[in-house]
Every structure is written in C-alpha cells, then in structure tokens.
Amino acid sequence: MNQCFSSVWLREPRAAKSSTLSRAQIVRVAVQLLDAEGLEALSMRRLATRLGSGATSIYWHVATKDDLLELVLDEVYGGFTVLDVEETTWRNAASSFAYGMRQILLQHPWAINLVGKVPSIGPNAMRILSRLIRTFEHAGFRDIDQHYAASALMSYVAGVTAPEISWNAALDRSGLDSNEWNAAMQPTVRRAAADYPELVARYAEFSEMDVDTSRALNFEFGLTCLLDGLEARLNRSIPPPADPPAAPDARSGARGDGGTIGG
C-alpha cells in the first residue's frame, strides 16, 4: 500500500516546552556531531549526550531521525550563497555559487550522501533554488530552462565533489596526505595502464602536480565548459535583433516618388 509523502517541512514545529532546548539548537549540535564523526555516528542517544539532555526532549522537537536528516541537510544549504544578479553578471553569480557550494560540501562531507535521498524542500533549499532561477531568468533563459540551468549547475558541483569527498575519506583512513598517497599509488597506476601509453604519460603529468591544485583545475575546467554550454544555448534561444528599416533613397524624393509628396 502506498504511503503518503512525509516531510518535516510539512508539519508545524512544536512549541518549546522550556528555554533550555530548541529545534535550532538540536540541529546545530547535530551538524557538529556529523562533522566530527559522520553519518554512521548519528543517533538520538549520542545527540542527547552532546546536548546534555534526554532523548525524550529531542523527540519533542524532532520526531524521527529522518526528520533530523532533513533538518541538517537544509542547515547545510543555509551556507550556500547566490550573488545578486542585479550587481554582477549571471556567469559570475553562477560561478561564485558553484565554488561556494563545493567549499561547503567539503566542509560537511556527510551531506553529499543525503542529497537526493531526503527531501530538499526546506526554507534554505527553496531560497537558493529561487535565487538561482532568478539568476538564469535575468540571463535570458525562458520558462523551464531556468530550472534546468539551475539543476545542471547544482548537479555538476555535487557530481564532481562526491568522488573528491570519497577520496578524502580514503586519505583519512590511510594516514597519508594527498601527495603521499598519490606517490604511493603511481607504481600501481603505471602497471594498470601499461597497455595504454597515452594514459601512462597523462598519469606521469598528474604525478608532478600538487593534488589540490589538480582538483581545483579539474573543477574550474568542468565549470567553465558547463557555463560556456549554457551561454551557447542561451545565445541560440535569443532571436537576433531585427534589421533596422532601410533608409529612404534620396533620389526617390528628387523624382517625386511617393504619390502625394512632391506632386
């Protein structure tokens, strides 16, 4: 039997029973716990310990763990920013948003695992989507293309950042820094790519580059390609300006053409 869609954002928050605990405080401390220990460590009991309260007090404000996951994800969205498109170009606004989103996701690596898994319909998510759509509307995109452009931008950032987050987690488990890990992997990579000399050459080139620099360049390249593609689509969708009317032939007036003018 189908169940009705449920979301914490479809229910009014319950009034606080005391001034010692609020939903905002619970969410803030939950984010701190997630940043420190990851999604696997999140439980109402551990959260209550951090808050110095009982789990029952948490459940008064947040009914389920699923509700809590929606709340913490929207809290992360609250860190995203979109420049006022009235004060800059649409490309600058989109690029600034993309870099900011990447930075926030790297600061809260657990959040990428919630994107697409829990509803993103909280106030911060709605604010960001609205501002992005306004950005692309200002650029000249029409109707549903405004939403598609915003979705493409956010999907690009999430898609590129997700493997970077996984890589960082593997580094943490190894105890190596990124360049040490890269150096240790080179012999294995060369063996794996032995039948593809062009890949061996490319990996050798990457091995000489700082890993963080390589990641930044990779992100910039893909973002530029995306924005170039959006701009090309935009230019195709905007009709060219109409040709100005041709200037009258001076000689026609001299001949008296035009019926009533000049007789």
N, C-alpha and C positions, 0 to 999 in steps of 0.2 A: 504494500500500500504506500502511495506517495505521501511524503510528509511535507507540510507547509514549510516554505523557506523561513529560516530563523536567523536573526542577527541582533546583536546587542544594540545596534543603532535604530532598531525598530521599536525599542522599548524605552520608556522614560526612565532615567536613573532614579533610584530610590533616594529619598531624603536621608541625610546623615543622621544617625542616632546620637552622635556626640561629635565634639570638635576635635577629637584625637585622631580620627581616621577618615579619609575621604577617598573617593574613587581616583581622583587625580594623583593622590599620594601613592595609592596602591600601584597605579600604572607606572609612575616614575620609578619606584623601587623595583618593580618587575623588570623594567628595562635595564636597570643597573645589574640585576641578577643575571639576566640574559647576556649582557655584555661580558660579564665576568666568567660565566660558566656554560653558556649555550642553552639551546632549547631542551636538551635532554635533562638538564638540571632543574627545569622549571616545574614546580609543584606548588599547590596551595599551602602545603605544610612548610616547605622551605621559605616560601614568600612570607608566611606569617612569622617565621623565626626572624627574618630580616627586619620585619616591621615591628617586632616586639609585641605582637598581638595574637589573638587566637584565630584559627582558620574560620571559625564561625563569623567573626567580624568581617573578614574578607568576603565571605559568601553573601553577606547583607548587601554589599555594593556590587559584587561581580558574581553572577550566579554560577557560571561554569568556567572551566579552563578555556573552552573555545571562545567564550566571550572575552576572556582576558587576552587571548591571542589577537583578536580583532582590535582591541584597545591598544595594545603595544605596537601593532603594525601602524595604526593611524598616528600614534605618537611619533614614530619614525618619519612618516610623511610630513609631520609638522616641521621637520628640519629642512625640507625641500623649499626652494625659493624660485620665483619666476620674476625677472625684472619687468618693470613697467614698460610695455612695448611703445608707449607714447614718448618715452625718453630715450629709446635706443632702437636699433634695427631688429627685425624679427629673428635674423640669424644670430645676432649677439644674445638675444634673450634665450633662444633655444640652446645655444652652445653653453651659456652660463648655467642654465638649468641642468644640462647633461653632466657637466663637470661637478656641480654641486650634488646631484643625485648619486653619482659614483662615489664621491667622498663620504657621504652619509652612509651608504650601504657598506662601505669598507669599515666604517666605524662601528656599525651594528651588523656584523656578518650573518647573524642568525636570521635577520629579517628577510633575506633573499629566499629562504626556504618557506616563507609564508605567502609570498607574492603568488597569486593565482590559486592558493589553497584556502584562504579565508576571504570573506567579502571585503573589498576595499571601497566601502561606501560611507566611511566616517567623514567628519567635517573637514579634516585636513586633506584627505584624498579628494574630496569634492572641490575644495578651494584650489588645489593645484591643477586639477583637470580643467576647471573653469578658466583659470588664468592661461593655461597652455592653449586652449581652444581660442580664447580671445587673441592670443599672440598670432596664431595662424589665420584667424579671421582678418586681423589687421594687415597681415602679409598679402591677403588677396585670395586665400583658399575659400572655397564655397561649400556651404551645406555640410554634408557628412565628411567631406575631405578634411575639414578642420579637425574632426575627431580622429580620423585615420592618421593624420600627420602627428598629432599628439601621441597616439598609441604607438606609432612607429618609433618615435623618439624615446619614449619610456622603455619600449621593448628592446631597443638597441642597447641602452645603458644596462638594463638588467641582464641581457644575454651575454654581454662582454664581461660584466663584473662577476657573474656567478662562477665561472671557472677560476677567476683570479682569487675569489674568496676560498674556493676549494684548495687551490694551490697554497694559499697562506696557511690553511689548516694543516695541510701535509707538512709544511715547513715547521710549524709549531710542534708537531709530533716528533719530527726528526731531530730537533735541537740545533739545526743549522740555519744560517741566514740564507737569503735568496741566492747570493752569488756563490756561496759554498755549495749549496745544493746543485746549482747549475753546473759547476765544475765537476762535481761528483757524478753527474748524470752523463757527461759528454762521452765517455767510452761506450756506455750502453747505447746512447743515441747513434753514435757512429756505426756500431755493429748493426743496429736495427735498420739503418738507412744505407747499408753497404751497396745494395743493388741500385741505388738512386743517387748518382754522384751530384746531381743538382741540389738534392736535399742535404748531402754532407757539406757542400760548400755553404749552403744557407745557414745550417746549424753552426758551422765554424764562425760565420759572421756574427751570429747572435751571441756566441760564447764570449766574444770580445766586448760585448756591450753590457753595461750595467742593467740588471734585470728590471729595476724600477723604471729606468729610462726607456727600455724596450716596451714595457707595458704602456707607459704614457704615450709613446709614439704610435703604438698599435691602436690605442683608444682614439687618439686625435685623427689618425688616418680614416678609420671607420666612420667617425662622426662627420668629418668633412665630406666623405663620399655620400653619406645619408643626406646632409644638408644640401649638397650640390644636386642630388637627385630630386629632392623636394623643390628646389628652386627651378630646376629644369621643367618639372611638371607644372609648376605654377606659371612659368613663362608660356608654356603651351596652352594653358587654360585661359589666359587673359587675351581677349581679342585685341589685335593690333589697332592703333588709333586710326580713325577714318581719314582718308586723304582729304586735305583741305580743298574747297571748291576752286576750280581753275579761275585764274584772273581773266577778266574780260579782255578780248583782243582789242587793243586801242584802235586798230584800223577799222573795226566794225562800226564804232561810233562815228568815225570820219565819213563812212559811206552812208550813214543814216539808217543802219540796220536796226531792227527792233520795232518797227511799226510806228508807234505813236511818238517815238523820240526822234527828233530831227526831221520829222515830216515824212 
